[in-house]
Amino acid sequence: MPELPDIEDYLAALRPRVVGARLDRLRITGFSLLKTFDPPVSAIEGQRITDLRRLGKRIVFVFDDVPGAPEPLFAVLHLMIAGRLRWREAGAKIPGKLGMAAFDVSDGPLGDGTLLLTEAGTKKRASLHVVRGEAALAEHDRGGVDPLSVDLDGFAEQLRLENRTLKRALTDPRRFSGIGNAFSDEILHAARLSPVKRTRQLTDEELAHLHATTRTVLTDWIRRLRERTGDGFPEEVTAFRPDFAVHGKYGEPCPVCATTVQRIRYADNETNYCPRCQTEGKLLADRSLSRILKEDWPKTVDQLEGA
């Protein structure tokens, strides 16, 4: 799922292309995409996109100069896991298999063009809502604080509201806006903290370090992605990047200590971590494997490497 740095990269690429442009037509081919009917899509067609916002992991198109509309209109796009955006020439055809929608814009800062929305896989989860007014837009805000701007006190308050694992707390959109599975792994590795440590077990020093590390990791990745994209458009948005430290790196050496990266698997997600950097050499029990191996399940990385 595109997370905060990915969404910021999309927004930086979209602003010079669509802010100030007219949305001539919104073509929707994915029947599951549109989740609202009032206001209709026709209400924003022919209107100027006056701004773009990020709302957690959502991209918000702002139409605040619509004739006859007492309040601004917003198109709220959530890419979910497999949704991706592509910038193409004006009138580009929507891909038959993956295509979900096309935003045809004209008279933009960089001319005319089409923003394509694609979604891989059989489970189509991406969503588009057209809403009227700030109050309706606020209903799509899960309530989490912005990890880039929240101060230490606000960060600590969110973490300590419930006694949860750090992994669960960081990825809860009601607590922190825009952090998902991938970047929570990277943040916790950089902070040298266990993903299963409880939030109320953090010392004040650990909490301050986690706050600073969260901002550093996210800011650094926004910078990296922007440097790679440059004046182009993001084409390789993925949760598995070759220069990640641990996320998606199960079985590979940790870039800090060379210990083999381990994982905990649950449902459709997994947590990746370095046992030497983050858990004092202890292996966290993977539910499925530890249930199978039982007493043969190694408790430490030394036992694992000596097996």
N, C-alpha and C positions, 0 to 999 in steps of 0.2 A: 504494500500500500504506500503510495507517495506520502511522505511525512513532511514536517515543517520545512527543512531545507529544499526538498523537491518542489513544494508548492511555491516557495519564495523564488525559485529559479524559473518556474512557469510564469509567475507574475511579472518578473523582471523582463522576460522575453515578450510577454503579451502587451505590456503597457505601451511601448512604441508602435505596436501594430493595431491595437483596437481602441485605446482610450481616445475619444474624440471621433471615432469612426461611427458610421451608421450601420446598425444591424438590419440589413435588407431582408433577410429571411433566415428562419431557423428550421432546418429540415431534420426531422426525427424519424429514424427507421427502426430504432430499438423500442419495441412496444412497452417494455418494462421501465424505460428511462424516466419519462415524465410522471411525476407524482402528484401534480396539482392540475386543476382545471379552471380555477378562478383566482386571479386573473388568467385569461387564456394566453397562449403563446403569442397570439396576434397582437396583444397589447404592447409587446416590446418590439415587434417587427416594424421597421421604418424609423426607429428611435435611435438617438445617439447614446453610445456607451460613455458615460461621463467619468467613471472611475472603476477601479478594481480593488477588492479587499480580500484579505485572508481571514477566514473564520474557522479556526482550528485547522483541519485538513481540507476545508472547503474553499472553493474559489467563488467569489461573489462578483457578478457583473452589476454595475449600478446604472440605473436610468432615472435621473432625478430632474429631468426637464421634459416630461411627457405632457403634451397638451391635454388639458382636461382631467389630468390625474392629480387629486389633492395631495397625494403622498408619493414619494419615490417608489419606483418598482425595482425589484431585485431578481436576478436569476442566480440561484444558488446551486452550484455544481459540486457534487461529491464523487470523486473518482473511485472510491472504495479500493479494493485490492488490485484489480486488473485494468481499471480505466486509464487511458493515456490520451494525451493531446498531440495533434500533429498540425503544423502550419503548412498550408499548400496554396497553390495558385487559385485565383477566384473561380468559383464554380466547380471546384474539384469534386469528383464523384465519391460518394460514400462507399468505402470498401464493403463488398457483399457479405463476407463472413464475420468480420470483426466490427464493422461500422455500426455506430449507434446514432450519431447526429452530425450535422454540419452547421456551423455558424457562418453565414455569408456576410462579410462586411465590406463596405466601400467608403471612399473618401477618408481613409485613415491617414495617419502621419506617414506611413510607408506605402500608401496606396491601397488597392483592393486585395482581398485575400479570403481564404476559407479556413476556419479552424475546425478540424475534424476531431471527433471523439470516437475512439475505438475501445473495445473491451474484449480481452481474450477470455477463453474458458467458456464452459457451459452455464455457469452460475452468473447471471447478469445482475450485478448488485449496484452499479453506478446509478446515481439519482440526480434528477434536475427538478427543482421547485421554482416556480415563479410566484413571488409574494409581493404584497403591497404594504409599505410602511416599515419603519424601524422596529416596531413592536413585533410584527410578524417575522422579521428577519431574526430578531433576538431569540425566537423559539428554536432556531437551528444552532444556537450557541450552547454547547454542552456545559459551559460554566467554568472551564479550567482557566487558570491564569496563564498569561503569556510568559513562557520560560525565558524569553530574551529580555524582558523588561522588569519582571517581578523582583523586588528586593529580597534580601535574606529573610526578613521577618515574614513576608508573605509566602515565600517558598517553604519556610519551616512550618507555617500554619497549615498549608495544604498537605504536607507530608504527615503531619502528626494528627490530622483529623481522625484517622483510623489507624489501627496497628496492623498494617499489611506488609507484605514483602515489598522491597524497593522496586522490583520489576513491575509488580501490579500497580503500585502507586504512580510510578512515572508514566505508565501507559494508560492510566485512567483519564479520559477526556474531561471528567468532572473536576479533576485536580489540576492537570497541566494540558495546555492546548497544543496539539500538533506532534506530540512525541508518540511513536509507535514501537513496534517490536524491534526493528533494526537499530534505531538510534538509542533506544534504552540500553541495548547490549553494549553499544559503543561508549555511551556515557559511563556506565557502571564499570567497564573495563578501565577507562581512563582514570576514574576515581578510585580504582582498586578496592571496590566494594562488592560483596557477595550479592547476587540478585535475589537471594532468599532471606537476606537480613531484614529484620522487622524495622519499620520506620521509627518506632518509639525506642529502639535500642541504639539509635545513632547518638553519638556524643555531639556536643556543640561543635567541636572541631571537625568531625566527619561531616556534619550537616553543612557547615560553611564551605568545606571543600567540595561537596557534591553540588552545591548551588553554583559555585564558580566554575566547576568542570562542565556542568550542563550548558551554561552559557558559552563556554569556550568551544566545546565540541560542536554545538549547533552553529555558532558563528563561523567557525573554521570551515564547516562543510558547506555553508551558504557561499562562502568565498570561493571554495574549490569548484563548486558546481558552476558558479557564474564565470569563473575563469575558463572553464572548459567550454561552456556554451558560447561565451562571447556575444557577438551580434547575431548569432544564429538562433536556433530554437531547440529546446531539449528533446533529444531523440532516443536517449538511452536511460530512461527513468527506471530504476530497478532497486529492489531491496537487497541485492547481493552485488556488492561492489568489490573489485579486486583489491582496493586499498583499505577496506575495512580491517580493523584489528581482529575482531572475533566473530561478528555476525556473519553467519553462513560459512564459517571457516572450521566447522567440526572436522577433527582429524588432522588439521594443519597446525604448524608451530605458531605459538604466540609470538608476535613481532618484538615483544619486550624481553621475554625470558626463554623462548623456544620450547616451552612446555606444550604438549598437544592440547589444542582447544577441545573442550568437552561440551556436552549439551544436555538439556532436559527437554524432553518432548511431551507435549500435551495437546490433545485435540489437533487443530490444524497449525499450531504454532510450536516454536521451540525457542529456548533460551540458550545462547552460546556464552561461554565464559572460560577464563583461564584459571585453573585451580591453584596455581602458585601465586599469581598476581592478586586473586580475588578471594579465595576461600582457604588460605593458609594450608594449601596442599590437600584439602579434603575434597573428595568427589561427592557431588550432589546426586542423590538417588534419582535415576530416571525411572519413572513409574513402571513402564513396560518391561525394560530390561532387568531392573532389580527384582521385579516380581518373578521373572523367569529364572534368574540366576540364584536368587535367595542368598544363602550363606556364601556363595561363590562371588557375590558382587564385591569388587574391591572398594575399600573405604577411603583410600588415599591414592594420590597420583603415584607415589613410590610403589605401592602394591601393584598398580596397573602397569607401570613401566617395567616392573620386575617379573610380571607374569610370563 
